[in-house]
Amino acid sequence: MSRYRTIQQWYDILSSRLKGAPRESIRFYSIEAFPRLMHHLETHKTECEVCRRHFETLDEMSFELGQWMKTDAPEMVNFQAELEDSVRHLRSDHKVFPKGLWLSRFVLMGILVGILGALITIVVVAGVVIGGVLLTGAFIGMMVGWIAGKNKERKIKKQNRLY
């Protein structure tokens, strides 16, 4: 049996700690990725002192998190700062990224390239329906970006650099 808790176990732990917290606050503070982050920090805390420190601080803060959300306590600012520091550390030192980051980046780039291609088509080809070409370009770009983003995340996940 693994000595580290699974992501599902972290979801269960944090669900009980956040019992009664407003759903709006959970969405506002982007707590959905928190269990995956805690799992990743826990698995790396023996190898990295910074990960250990972030893990212990966030774990301790999570006991009060539900109450802080209910009362909109000023400690939430400290929690958010600690969360951002831990994400920044994982990104810069360990090259670990949150799930969906690369997918959203590639989709956005695909849409922009698709619209740019559509604009070039509108300028070069006479008599095209502008709205249709723009919509088609954006859609094709979005689909190409989605496929590229999924491939990138699949490769990163195989390297265990995705949380």
CYANA upper distance limits for C-alpha pairs under 8 A (distance plus 0.5 A):
  4 TYR  CA     39 HIS  CA      8.16
  4 TYR  CA     42 GLU  CA      7.32
  4 TYR  CA     43 THR  CA      6.92
  5 ARG  CA      9 GLN  CA      6.32
  5 ARG  CA     10 TRP  CA      7.12
  5 ARG  CA     39 HIS  CA      7.20
  6 THR  CA     10 TRP  CA      6.83
  6 THR  CA     39 HIS  CA      7.02
  7 ILE  CA     11 TYR  CA      6.74
  7 ILE  CA     35 PRO  CA      6.51
  7 ILE  CA     36 ARG  CA      6.17
  7 ILE  CA     39 HIS  CA      6.26
  8 GLN  CA     12 ASP  CA      6.80
  8 GLN  CA     35 PRO  CA      8.39
  9 GLN  CA     13 ILE  CA      6.60
 10 TRP  CA     14 LEU  CA      6.47
 10 TRP  CA     35 PRO  CA      5.56
 10 TRP  CA     36 ARG  CA      8.06
 10 TRP  CA     38 MET  CA      7.75
 10 TRP  CA     39 HIS  CA      7.35
 11 TYR  CA     15 SER  CA      6.40
 11 TYR  CA     35 PRO  CA      5.92
 12 ASP  CA     16 SER  CA      6.87
 13 ILE  CA     17 ARG  CA      6.84
 14 LEU  CA     18 LEU  CA      6.39
 14 LEU  CA     35 PRO  CA      7.60
 14 LEU  CA     62 SER  CA      7.81
 15 SER  CA     19 LYS  CA      6.53
 17 ARG  CA     62 SER  CA      7.28
 17 ARG  CA     63 PHE  CA      6.24
 17 ARG  CA     64 GLU  CA      8.15
 17 ARG  CA     65 LEU  CA      7.87
 17 ARG  CA     66 GLY  CA      6.86
 18 LEU  CA     62 SER  CA      8.43
 18 LEU  CA     63 PHE  CA      8.49
 18 LEU  CA     65 LEU  CA      7.03
 18 LEU  CA     66 GLY  CA      4.77
 18 LEU  CA     67 GLN  CA      8.28
 19 LYS  CA     66 GLY  CA      7.00
 20 GLY  CA     66 GLY  CA      7.31
 20 GLY  CA     70 LYS  CA      8.25
 21 ALA  CA     25 SER  CA      7.71
 21 ALA  CA     26 ILE  CA      7.78
 21 ALA  CA     66 GLY  CA      5.41
 21 ALA  CA     67 GLN  CA      7.41
 21 ALA  CA     69 MET  CA      6.44
 21 ALA  CA     70 LYS  CA      6.06
 22 PRO  CA     26 ILE  CA      7.04
 22 PRO  CA     69 MET  CA      7.46
 22 PRO  CA     70 LYS  CA      6.91
 23 ARG  CA     27 ARG  CA      6.78
 24 GLU  CA     28 PHE  CA      6.42
 25 SER  CA     29 TYR  CA      6.49
 25 SER  CA     69 MET  CA      6.71
 26 ILE  CA     30 SER  CA      6.60
 26 ILE  CA     31 ILE  CA      5.91
 26 ILE  CA     32 GLU  CA      7.96
 26 ILE  CA     69 MET  CA      8.42
 27 ARG  CA     31 ILE  CA      6.97
 27 ARG  CA     32 GLU  CA      7.85
 29 TYR  CA     80 GLN  CA      8.12
 30 SER  CA     34 PHE  CA      8.20
 31 ILE  CA     35 PRO  CA      8.40
 33 ALA  CA     37 LEU  CA      6.72
 33 ALA  CA     98 PRO  CA      8.11
 33 ALA  CA    163 TYR  CA      8.37
 34 PHE  CA     38 MET  CA      6.59
 35 PRO  CA     39 HIS  CA      6.68
 36 ARG  CA     40 HIS  CA      6.72
 36 ARG  CA    163 TYR  CA      5.83
 37 LEU  CA     41 LEU  CA      6.62
 37 LEU  CA     87 VAL  CA      8.45
 37 LEU  CA    163 TYR  CA      6.53
 38 MET  CA     42 GLU  CA      6.46
 38 MET  CA     55 PHE  CA      7.03
 38 MET  CA     58 LEU  CA      8.43
 38 MET  CA     59 ASP  CA      8.29
 39 HIS  CA     43 THR  CA      6.76
 40 HIS  CA     44 HIS  CA      6.92
 40 HIS  CA    163 TYR  CA      6.96
 41 LEU  CA     45 LYS  CA      6.36
 41 LEU  CA     51 CYS  CA      5.99
 41 LEU  CA     52 ARG  CA      7.45
 41 LEU  CA     54 HIS  CA      7.96
 41 LEU  CA     55 PHE  CA      6.15
 42 GLU  CA     46 THR  CA      8.50
 42 GLU  CA     51 CYS  CA      8.11
 42 GLU  CA     52 ARG  CA      7.69
 42 GLU  CA     55 PHE  CA      6.81
 44 HIS  CA     48 CYS  CA      6.61
 44 HIS  CA     51 CYS  CA      6.82
 44 HIS  CA     52 ARG  CA      7.88
 45 LYS  CA     49 GLU  CA      6.89
 45 LYS  CA     50 VAL  CA      8.11
 45 LYS  CA     51 CYS  CA      5.46
 45 LYS  CA     52 ARG  CA      4.58
 45 LYS  CA     53 ARG  CA      8.35
 45 LYS  CA     55 PHE  CA      7.73
 46 THR  CA     52 ARG  CA      7.39
 48 CYS  CA     52 ARG  CA      6.84
 49 GLU  CA     53 ARG  CA      6.72
 50 VAL  CA     54 HIS  CA      6.69
 50 VAL  CA     89 HIS  CA      8.40
 51 CYS  CA     55 PHE  CA      6.43
 51 CYS  CA     86 SER  CA      7.82
 51 CYS  CA     89 HIS  CA      8.47
 52 ARG  CA     56 GLU  CA      6.63
 53 ARG  CA     57 THR  CA      6.64
 54 HIS  CA     58 LEU  CA      6.49
 54 HIS  CA     82 GLU  CA      7.69
 54 HIS  CA     86 SER  CA      6.47
 55 PHE  CA     59 ASP  CA      6.38
 56 GLU  CA     60 GLU  CA      6.59
 57 THR  CA     61 MET  CA      6.64
 57 THR  CA     82 GLU  CA      8.35
 58 LEU  CA     62 SER  CA      6.48
 58 LEU  CA     79 PHE  CA      7.90
 58 LEU  CA     82 GLU  CA      7.66
 58 LEU  CA     83 LEU  CA      7.87
 59 ASP  CA     63 PHE  CA      7.61
 60 GLU  CA     64 GLU  CA      8.27
 61 MET  CA     65 LEU  CA      6.61
 61 MET  CA     79 PHE  CA      7.53
 62 SER  CA     66 GLY  CA      8.05
 64 GLU  CA     68 TRP  CA      6.68
 65 LEU  CA     69 MET  CA      6.65
 65 LEU  CA     76 MET  CA      8.19
 66 GLY  CA     70 LYS  CA      6.84
 67 GLN  CA     71 THR  CA      6.82
 68 TRP  CA     72 ASP  CA      6.04
 68 TRP  CA     73 ALA  CA      5.31
 68 TRP  CA     74 PRO  CA      8.29
 68 TRP  CA     75 GLU  CA      7.32
 68 TRP  CA     76 MET  CA      6.95
 69 MET  CA     73 ALA  CA      7.17
 69 MET  CA     76 MET  CA      7.85
 72 ASP  CA     76 MET  CA      7.75
 74 PRO  CA     78 ASN  CA      8.11
 75 GLU  CA     79 PHE  CA      6.83
 76 MET  CA     80 GLN  CA      6.54
 77 VAL  CA     81 ALA  CA      6.68
 78 ASN  CA     82 GLU  CA      6.64
 79 PHE  CA     83 LEU  CA      6.58
 80 GLN  CA     84 GLU  CA      6.60
 81 ALA  CA     85 ASP  CA      6.58
 82 GLU  CA     86 SER  CA      6.67
 83 LEU  CA     87 VAL  CA      6.77
 84 GLU  CA     88 ARG  CA      6.49
 85 ASP  CA     89 HIS  CA      6.54
 86 SER  CA     90 LEU  CA      6.72
 87 VAL  CA     91 ARG  CA      6.62
 87 VAL  CA     97 PHE  CA      8.43
 88 ARG  CA     92 SER  CA      6.51
 89 HIS  CA     93 ASP  CA      6.07
 89 HIS  CA     94 HIS  CA      7.75
 90 LEU  CA     94 HIS  CA      5.51
 90 LEU  CA     95 LYS  CA      6.59
 90 LEU  CA     96 VAL  CA      5.72
 90 LEU  CA     97 PHE  CA      7.66
 91 ARG  CA     95 LYS  CA      5.09
 91 ARG  CA     96 VAL  CA      5.41
 91 ARG  CA     97 PHE  CA      6.26
 92 SER  CA     96 VAL  CA      8.34
 94 HIS  CA    161 ARG  CA      8.31
 95 LYS  CA    161 ARG  CA      7.09
 96 VAL  CA    160 ASN  CA      8.46
 96 VAL  CA    161 ARG  CA      4.84
 96 VAL  CA    162 LEU  CA      6.01
 96 VAL  CA    163 TYR  CA      7.69
 97 PHE  CA    101 LEU  CA      7.47
 97 PHE  CA    161 ARG  CA      6.82
 97 PHE  CA    162 LEU  CA      5.55
 97 PHE  CA    163 TYR  CA      6.78
 98 PRO  CA    162 LEU  CA      6.18
 98 PRO  CA    163 TYR  CA      5.45
 99 LYS  CA    153 GLU  CA      8.03
 99 LYS  CA    162 LEU  CA      6.39
 99 LYS  CA    163 TYR  CA      6.12
100 GLY  CA    104 SER  CA      6.53
100 GLY  CA    153 GLU  CA      8.17
101 LEU  CA    105 ARG  CA      6.78
102 TRP  CA    106 PHE  CA      6.55
102 TRP  CA    149 GLY  CA      6.06
102 TRP  CA    150 LYS  CA      8.40
102 TRP  CA    152 LYS  CA      7.44
102 TRP  CA    153 GLU  CA      6.93
103 LEU  CA    107 VAL  CA      6.61
103 LEU  CA    145 GLY  CA      8.01
103 LEU  CA    146 TRP  CA      6.66
103 LEU  CA    148 ALA  CA      8.16
103 LEU  CA    149 GLY  CA      4.52
103 LEU  CA    150 LYS  CA      6.40
103 LEU  CA    152 LYS  CA      8.23
103 LEU  CA    153 GLU  CA      7.50
104 SER  CA    108 LEU  CA      6.62
104 SER  CA    146 TRP  CA      8.32
104 SER  CA    149 GLY  CA      7.77
105 ARG  CA    109 MET  CA      6.69
105 ARG  CA    149 GLY  CA      7.96
106 PHE  CA    110 GLY  CA      6.43
106 PHE  CA    145 GLY  CA      5.13
106 PHE  CA    146 TRP  CA      6.92
106 PHE  CA    148 ALA  CA      7.11
106 PHE  CA    149 GLY  CA      5.65
107 VAL  CA    111 ILE  CA      6.65
107 VAL  CA    141 GLY  CA      7.91
107 VAL  CA    142 MET  CA      5.61
107 VAL  CA    143 MET  CA      7.85
107 VAL  CA    144 VAL  CA      8.05
107 VAL  CA    145 GLY  CA      4.67
107 VAL  CA    146 TRP  CA      5.66
107 VAL  CA    149 GLY  CA      7.45
108 LEU  CA    112 LEU  CA      6.77
108 LEU  CA    142 MET  CA      7.62
108 LEU  CA    145 GLY  CA      7.72
109 MET  CA    113 VAL  CA      6.59
109 MET  CA    141 GLY  CA      8.30
109 MET  CA    145 GLY  CA      7.21
110 GLY  CA    114 GLY  CA      6.42
110 GLY  CA    138 ALA  CA      8.06
110 GLY  CA    140 ILE  CA      8.34
110 GLY  CA    141 GLY  CA      4.59
110 GLY  CA    142 MET  CA      5.49
110 GLY  CA    143 MET  CA      7.98
110 GLY  CA    144 VAL  CA      6.74
110 GLY  CA    145 GLY  CA      4.98
110 GLY  CA    146 TRP  CA      8.34
111 ILE  CA    115 ILE  CA      6.62
111 ILE  CA    137 GLY  CA      8.00
111 ILE  CA    138 ALA  CA      5.24
111 ILE  CA    139 PHE  CA      7.45
111 ILE  CA    140 ILE  CA      8.14
111 ILE  CA    141 GLY  CA      5.06
111 ILE  CA    142 MET  CA      5.30
111 ILE  CA    145 GLY  CA      7.87
112 LEU  CA    116 LEU  CA      6.62
112 LEU  CA    138 ALA  CA      7.59
112 LEU  CA    141 GLY  CA      7.74
113 VAL  CA    117 GLY  CA      6.55
113 VAL  CA    138 ALA  CA      8.32
113 VAL  CA    141 GLY  CA      6.77
114 GLY  CA    118 ALA  CA      6.63
114 GLY  CA    134 LEU  CA      8.40
114 GLY  CA    136 THR  CA      8.49
114 GLY  CA    137 GLY  CA      4.80
114 GLY  CA    138 ALA  CA      5.22
114 GLY  CA    139 PHE  CA      7.84
114 GLY  CA    140 ILE  CA      6.89
114 GLY  CA    141 GLY  CA      4.81
114 GLY  CA    142 MET  CA      7.96
115 ILE  CA    119 LEU  CA      6.61
115 ILE  CA    134 LEU  CA      6.29
115 ILE  CA    135 LEU  CA      8.35
115 ILE  CA    137 GLY  CA      5.75
115 ILE  CA    138 ALA  CA      5.64
115 ILE  CA    141 GLY  CA      8.09
116 LEU  CA    120 ILE  CA      6.75
116 LEU  CA    137 GLY  CA      8.42
117 GLY  CA    121 THR  CA      6.66
117 GLY  CA    137 GLY  CA      7.06
118 ALA  CA    122 ILE  CA      6.65
118 ALA  CA    133 VAL  CA      6.15
118 ALA  CA    134 LEU  CA      5.71
118 ALA  CA    136 THR  CA      8.23
118 ALA  CA    137 GLY  CA      5.66
118 ALA  CA    138 ALA  CA      8.31
119 LEU  CA    123 VAL  CA      6.81
119 LEU  CA    134 LEU  CA      7.50
120 ILE  CA    124 VAL  CA      6.62
121 THR  CA    125 VAL  CA      6.14
121 THR  CA    133 VAL  CA      8.31
122 ILE  CA    126 ALA  CA      7.41
122 ILE  CA    128 VAL  CA      7.00
122 ILE  CA    130 ILE  CA      6.98
122 ILE  CA    133 VAL  CA      7.87
128 VAL  CA    133 VAL  CA      7.75
129 VAL  CA    133 VAL  CA      6.71
130 ILE  CA    134 LEU  CA      6.65
131 GLY  CA    135 LEU  CA      6.56
132 GLY  CA    136 THR  CA      6.49
133 VAL  CA    137 GLY  CA      6.47
134 LEU  CA    138 ALA  CA      6.59
135 LEU  CA    139 PHE  CA      6.58
136 THR  CA    140 ILE  CA      6.56
137 GLY  CA    141 GLY  CA      6.48
138 ALA  CA    142 MET  CA      6.49
139 PHE  CA    143 MET  CA      6.71
140 ILE  CA    144 VAL  CA      6.68
141 GLY  CA    145 GLY  CA      6.48
142 MET  CA    146 TRP  CA      6.50
143 MET  CA    147 ILE  CA      6.75
144 VAL  CA    148 ALA  CA      6.65
145 GLY  CA    149 GLY  CA      6.36
146 TRP  CA    150 LYS  CA      6.55
147 ILE  CA    151 ASN  CA      6.74
148 ALA  CA    152 LYS  CA      6.69
149 GLY  CA    153 GLU  CA      6.65
150 LYS  CA    154 ARG  CA      6.53
151 ASN  CA    155 LYS  CA      6.81
152 LYS  CA    156 ILE  CA      6.78
153 GLU  CA    157 LYS  CA      6.42
153 GLU  CA    162 LEU  CA      8.03
154 ARG  CA    158 LYS  CA      6.80
155 LYS  CA    159 GLN  CA      7.10
156 ILE  CA    160 ASN  CA      6.92
156 ILE  CA    161 ARG  CA      5.91
156 ILE  CA    162 LEU  CA      6.57
157 LYS  CA    161 ARG  CA      6.21
157 LYS  CA    162 LEU  CA      5.66
